[in-house]
Every structure is written in C-alpha cells, then in structure tokens.
Amino acid sequence: MSDRYDNKLDATDRAIIEKLRGNGRATNREIAEELGLTANTVSSRIRQMESAGQLRVIAVSDFAAHGHNVLIQLAIQLDNRSATEAAVELAGFPEVFAAHIVNGNYDIDLLIAVEDFDALKRFMLERLSGVRGIRSMTPSISVDILKYSFDHAITG
C-alpha cells in the first residue's frame, strides 16, 4: 500500500467517494467512466481506502420501513460497573442501533428503535432491568427526524 493512504485522500479518492455517496450501488466501471479512469484504478483505490480505514461502504435502511416507529435516545448512569462492559452488553440488544460511551453527566448513550410504545415498555422493563449496574436512565423520544446521514466532511 502506498504512503498516500497513511494520511490524506487525494482529489481522485474524494471524487470516488462522492460518486459512491450519490449512488452506493454504482459499479466500478460506472464510476470510472464518469471520472475518466479505468475500472481497475477505481477498484484498487476503493480497496486501499477500505484497508486504510478511510472508506466503508454500508447500506442504510429506513426505520419506519422496517416497522420501527419509535426512536429513543437513552442516557444511562452507572454504579460499580465499567462503562465499556455495560455498553458492550447493551449493544447486544437488537433494539439498540448505536451505543456510545460518553463523558459528562452520563456514562452511556444509546439510540434505540422499537415498533411501538408497547415494545418500548417491554424493552425498558424486561431487558434493561436485567442489566447490572444501571443507576438511572433518561430517555428522550424523537418526535421528528430532520437529518439522518452518515456523511461527514472530508478534509485535507
């Protein structure tokens, strides 16, 4: 792997990423044609960026399309248990789609998607009540999603 993948992306890498952002199903050949490259060059650069941890191609689904109509952010405070250990356990629940160890007033921040409020009640009372070390939980119910994006600015 070349040294250029140890630090920064060049203009060609950024262009490939932008094409994938616009159409995650685009083939290497389609990207190559649009950028004036060969399919082998596009394929090689994608592999190098993936290997360097600079690119990950993922599918993002719509919560409601899968029957998850209630989104909750849950801030958790712990007693006598490491945040990492508890977060790993909590991340194992299928309702949890993101688990973060945080600083500040809370130890863990979860993002949870459930079908309805009955499912939320079951999750809170049946699943979370069995997790050792939880001192308090502060839920926030999402009332509207204004932005749902995994993109971030690429610099230098």
Summary of the structure (lengths in Angstrom):
residues: 156
radius of gyration: 20.3
end to end distance: 19.3
largest distance: 58.3
contacts: 369
relative contact order: 0.14
helix: 40%
strand: 19%
